[in-house]
Amino acid sequence: MQLSVIGCGYLGAVHAASMASLGHTVVGIDVDQAKIAKLSAGETPFYEPGLDEILRTGLASGRLTFSTDYADLADAEVHFIGVGTPQRRDGQGADMTYVDAATAGILEHAKPGSLIAGKSTVPVGTAARLTQLAAREGVRLAWNPEFLREGFAVKDTVDPDRLVYGVTDATHDEDVATLDQVYASILERGTPRLVTNQPTAELVKVAANSFLATKISFINAMAEISEVTGADVTQLADAIGHDERIGRKFLNAGIGFGGGCLPKDIRAFAARAEELGKGESVAFLKQVDEINLRRRQHVVDRVVDSFDGPVYGHRVTVLGLAFKPDSDDIRDSPALDVAVQLKGLGAEVVSYDPEAMDTARNAHPQLNYAASLDEALEGSEAVVIATEWKQFKRLDPADTATKVARPVVFDARNILDPTAWRNAGWTYTGMGR
């Protein structure tokens, strides 16, 4: 099929390259000329495992192109909206500027009878509004939410755990048939397909993110209780995780969640619920957010307390800057937040991350960035493990102790073996352990 993808950021670039890898002819559209130039040259503007390969393969085959001109989408049968919906600067709600602009650009050039498939995470009710605009131009609109995990985005696109189509009664059969054609090779593998109305499809992503955020904040709340009672939250998580009604996934206590989805999505969901007069239904999300933010401050406080006085002038190593491993995404990153807070208190903060150094340096040039892990550790008086990269988990405690000035470690992601590190002479502090 002929497809277009509007927005070539994290979601859009992955979707465009992945659709081309499935055999479709795809044009990616974005107003950022520098980004389009980079993608057209086969260079990814962010780190995502596996994306480089399918991007270059798609370009070489001729099935994948990128452009800044909306006119280049005119021949497409399906137009995917994959632009960002960041938090509004004047409130908690989602900024719909980019979604509205993308829709307007599509409708100016799309041929009648084509289908817009929204993938961006939007407030419920958005699809109904955009459907009315599209109908005036003879264009259909469905909502087809994404469920990408950073670090696994390519796999989650070409081999998803489910597909959701949010359609209207008026064009139900036609929209389903069109999306089935897009995802034919995926559906042949038996991937579950759920056909819903538009409001349900819009709610799926924010509901899922809200549930995950709640689960993470719950175990972090248990970490707070564990620390004052002498319990070990990792053992607690193992014990309750055996209950199949609860499950062990996302029960890892630490410094909480970040990234471009969970934080802003739960805030936007709560804001939309208020607009609908049902704010009390998701009022708990405010506490979820508060617990999450509190965990960052907790790590900072523990580091400061370890010096029995001001942290000013002390060399602190923060290992990890991305909000999660296998990504260079620093959006709302707890790790970067901890580094910035410690710097603000006067600490000599030295940071290192396998992939997020450039993005972090552009956003926070005031931090010191080490060229290597060894350089980051040299002379450190406190080490904070802030992102659960495998190379940090594999650190040898005895060898690492020879590099630092003061063997004090704060395992903010609970990825180290406390016994091994303590036996190697470290003062070890975990989260809720």
Secondary structure, DSSP 8 states (H G I E B T S, - for coil): -EEEEE--SHHHHHHHHHHHHTT-EEEEE-S-HHHHHHHHTT--SS--TTHHHHHHHHHHHTSEEEES-GGGGTT-SEEEE-----B-TTSSSB--HHHHHHHHHHHHH--TT-EEEE-S---TTHHHHHHHHHHTTT-EEEE------TTSHHHHHHS-S-EEEEE-STTHHHHHHHHHHHTHHHHTTT--EEEEEHHHHHHHHHHHHHHHHHHHHHHHHHHHHHHHHT--HHHHHHHHHTSTTT-STT---SS---SSSHHHHHHHHHHHHHHTT-GGGGTHHHHHHHHHHHHHHHHHHHHHHTTTS--TT-EEEEE--SSSSS----TT-HHHHHHHHHHHTT-EEEEE-SS-HHHHHHH-TTSEE-SSHHHHHTT-SEEEE-S--HHHHT--HHHHHTT-SS-EEEETT--S-HHHHHHTT-EEEES--
